[in-house]
Structures are given as structure tokens and as C-alpha cells.
């Protein structure tokens, strides 16, 4: 199940940081922080 956790974190990080943050122009710091939190979770899992 761990691979599904990482995949979900990746989807969330991509959607939040790239699609919402870049394409849709959402600059709310809470949204960006949520995306970065997902990215950090991925990094922790692959250490």
C-alpha cells in the first residue's frame, strides 16, 4: 500500500503546486504549503 500513498502524495503535490498554483494562479500560502507538505512526504518515504 505504500506505493499508493506515494502516488497520492504525488498527485496532490502536482495538482496543488503545478496546476492550481501555476496555471490557475492560486497564490494563497496555505494552498502552496499543502502542496509542499505533500512533496516533503514523498521525500521522506523515499529516503
C-alpha positions in Angstrom: 0.0 0.0 0.0 2.9 2.3 0.4 3.3 2.8 -3.3 -0.3 4.1 -3.4 0.5 6.5 -0.6 3.4 8.0 -2.6 1.2 8.1 -5.7 -1.5 10.0 -3.9 1.1 12.5 -2.5 2.5 13.0 -6.0 -0.9 13.6 -7.5 -1.8 16.1 -4.7 1.6 17.9 -5.0 1.3 18.1 -8.8 -2.3 19.3 -8.7 -1.7 21.9 -6.0 1.7 23.3 -7.0 1.6 23.0 -10.8 -2.0 23.1 -11.9 -3.5 25.2 -9.1 -0.5 27.3 -8.2 1.0 27.9 -11.7 -1.8 27.6 -14.3 -4.7 28.8 -12.1 -2.7 31.4 -10.3 -3.7 30.5 -6.8 -1.1 32.2 -4.6 -2.7 31.5 -1.1 0.2 30.5 1.1 -1.9 27.8 2.8 -2.5 26.1 -0.6 1.2 26.3 -1.5 2.1 24.9 1.9 -0.2 22.0 1.5 1.4 21.1 -1.9 4.9 21.4 -0.4 3.8 19.2 2.6 2.9 16.5 0.1 6.3 16.9 -1.7 8.1 16.6 1.7 6.1 13.4 2.5 7.3 11.9 -0.8 10.9 12.8 0.0 10.6 11.3 3.5 9.2 8.0 2.1 12.0 7.5 -0.5 14.9 8.2 1.9 
